[in-house]
Amino acid sequence: MPVASCPLVRFPASVDDRGVTTAEYALCAVSAVAFAGVLYAILTGDTVNGVLTDLVVDALSSGV
């Protein structure tokens, strides 16, 4: 298919893209907050808390 008959819409070069960067930053910020929430939920769980506590107790009681 020749480029001239491509069904894609072509925008002129003068289209204002200033808001695109802001939207990308907002999407990254929302993703980071969501990841932090999941990480917090995992690390404050009973299983992880028990493993970390056992690790610290073993390290302190090793006597080396």
PyMOL commands that set and color helices and strands:
alter all, ss='L'
color gray80, all
select helices_A, chain A and resi 3-5+18-43+46-61
alter helices_A, ss='H'
color red, helices_A
deselect
rebuild
show_as cartoon
